[in-house]
Amino acid sequence: MIYVKRLNGKEFMINAIYIETVEAFPDTTISLTNGKKYIVKDSMADVKVKITDFYRSIHVLNMTHLKEDDADEK
């Protein structure tokens, strides 16, 4: 889950696994796989960092074990 802020400043959480797209119209709009859309204060760059950090925290983007295998092959 990631924290984002509504346009009124109220913070809430979105399950990052269900995020399909993040766009700026100019407000940042997060679309989920179920069709729901949320307009947030956070910039697209901030949302991207939060999503990346979330995926790293659940080890989806943690590929250090693959890097070690690559180093052994050289």
Residue frames as qw, qx, qy, qz and C-alpha x, y, z in Angstrom:
[[0.000, 0.889, 0.457, 0.000, 0.00, 0.00, 0.00],
 [0.408, 0.177, -0.013, 0.896, 1.14, 3.55, -0.69],
 [0.068, -0.707, -0.438, 0.550, 0.07, 6.81, 0.93],
 [0.230, 0.355, 0.376, 0.825, -1.20, 9.58, -1.36],
 [0.036, 0.396, 0.422, -0.815, -3.11, 12.82, -0.71],
 [0.266, 0.716, 0.631, 0.131, -6.46, 13.86, -2.10],
 [0.253, 0.581, 0.154, 0.758, -6.77, 17.37, -3.52],
 [0.429, -0.814, -0.117, -0.374, -8.23, 18.49, -0.16],
 [0.039, 0.672, -0.625, 0.396, -5.02, 17.29, 1.56],
 [0.817, -0.303, 0.352, -0.341, -6.53, 14.22, 3.23],
 [0.083, 0.484, -0.862, -0.130, -4.13, 11.29, 3.13],
 [0.904, 0.021, 0.232, -0.358, -5.28, 7.79, 2.15],
 [0.380, -0.384, 0.807, 0.241, -3.78, 4.51, 0.98],
 [0.776, 0.431, -0.200, -0.415, -3.98, 2.77, -2.38],
 [0.845, -0.164, 0.489, 0.141, -2.92, -0.81, -3.03],
 [0.069, 0.692, -0.496, -0.519, -0.05, -0.30, -5.50],
 [0.380, -0.021, 0.896, 0.230, -0.52, -3.79, -6.93],
 [0.380, 0.622, 0.684, -0.031, -3.78, -2.64, -8.55],
 [0.095, 0.775, -0.098, -0.617, -2.41, 0.55, -10.14],
 [0.739, 0.434, 0.453, 0.244, -2.69, 0.35, -13.91],
 [0.449, 0.560, 0.133, 0.683, -1.78, 3.90, -14.98],
 [0.303, -0.691, -0.237, 0.613, -0.63, 7.19, -13.50],
 [0.379, 0.547, 0.374, 0.646, -1.27, 10.27, -15.63],
 [0.153, -0.426, -0.247, 0.857, -1.27, 14.06, -15.27],
 [0.199, 0.607, 0.665, 0.387, -4.25, 16.01, -16.65],
 [0.334, 0.646, -0.542, 0.421, -2.64, 18.34, -15.10],
 [0.605, -0.500, 0.462, -0.414, -3.65, 16.83, -11.73],
 [0.086, 0.303, -0.948, -0.041, -2.18, 13.38, -11.13],
 [0.820, -0.016, 0.006, -0.573, -4.78, 10.70, -11.83],
 [0.151, -0.294, 0.942, -0.050, -4.25, 7.13, -10.67],
 [0.780, 0.080, -0.261, -0.563, -6.30, 4.47, -12.49],
 [0.491, -0.292, 0.796, -0.200, -6.75, 1.05, -10.93],
 [0.045, 0.072, -0.925, -0.369, -7.30, -2.26, -12.69],
 [0.116, 0.479, 0.845, -0.208, -10.93, -2.28, -11.46],
 [0.167, 0.651, 0.485, 0.560, -11.65, 0.98, -13.33],
 [0.335, -0.876, -0.275, 0.213, -11.64, 3.29, -10.29],
 [0.478, 0.539, -0.059, 0.691, -9.76, 6.57, -10.65],
 [0.478, -0.744, -0.269, 0.382, -8.28, 8.79, -7.96],
 [0.329, 0.790, -0.053, 0.514, -7.08, 12.37, -8.43],
 [0.722, -0.519, -0.216, 0.402, -4.25, 13.15, -6.03],
 [0.077, -0.980, 0.141, 0.118, -2.02, 16.07, -5.03],
 [0.655, -0.425, 0.500, 0.374, 1.15, 13.99, -5.35],
 [0.335, 0.667, -0.449, -0.491, 3.15, 14.49, -8.55],
 [0.930, 0.267, -0.207, -0.143, 3.60, 11.64, -11.01],
 [0.451, 0.528, -0.630, 0.348, 7.28, 11.45, -10.02],
 [0.333, -0.389, 0.621, -0.594, 6.36, 11.15, -6.32],
 [0.889, 0.022, 0.182, -0.420, 3.81, 8.42, -7.05],
 [0.798, 0.433, -0.419, 0.031, 6.39, 6.55, -9.15],
 [0.155, 0.498, -0.709, 0.475, 8.89, 6.65, -6.27],
 [0.587, -0.231, 0.503, -0.591, 6.25, 5.41, -3.82],
 [0.936, 0.202, -0.047, -0.286, 5.25, 2.55, -6.15],
 [0.630, 0.500, -0.556, 0.208, 8.90, 1.58, -6.73],
 [0.112, -0.448, 0.689, -0.559, 9.62, 1.66, -2.98],
 [0.793, -0.092, 0.308, -0.518, 6.54, -0.48, -2.33],
 [0.919, 0.304, -0.224, -0.111, 7.56, -3.12, -4.89],
 [0.394, 0.517, -0.657, 0.382, 11.09, -3.17, -3.46],
 [0.394, -0.387, 0.574, -0.604, 9.66, -3.62, 0.05],
 [0.886, 0.024, 0.317, -0.338, 7.84, -6.77, -1.07],
 [0.469, -0.400, 0.709, 0.343, 10.94, -7.92, -3.00],
 [0.715, 0.589, 0.375, -0.031, 9.38, -7.74, -6.45],
 [0.439, 0.872, -0.173, 0.128, 12.10, -5.36, -7.66],
 [0.439, -0.716, 0.542, 0.016, 14.87, -6.85, -5.52],
 [0.915, 0.381, -0.130, -0.018, 17.03, -8.73, -7.98],
 [0.156, -0.798, 0.580, -0.053, 20.29, -8.77, -6.04],
 [0.768, -0.167, 0.618, 0.006, 20.34, -12.58, -6.11],
 [0.777, 0.573, 0.232, 0.118, 20.40, -12.41, -9.93],
 [0.201, 0.920, -0.318, 0.108, 23.23, -9.86, -9.92],
 [0.508, -0.581, 0.636, -0.022, 25.33, -12.21, -7.78],
 [0.841, 0.184, 0.501, 0.083, 24.79, -15.03, -10.28],
 [0.556, 0.823, 0.006, 0.120, 25.87, -12.73, -13.12],
 [0.113, -0.865, 0.483, -0.070, 29.06, -11.83, -11.24],
 [0.721, -0.300, 0.624, 0.029, 29.91, -15.52, -10.79],
 [0.814, 0.468, 0.332, 0.092, 29.63, -16.15, -14.54],
 [0.325, 0.924, -0.194, 0.048, 32.24, -13.49, -15.45]]
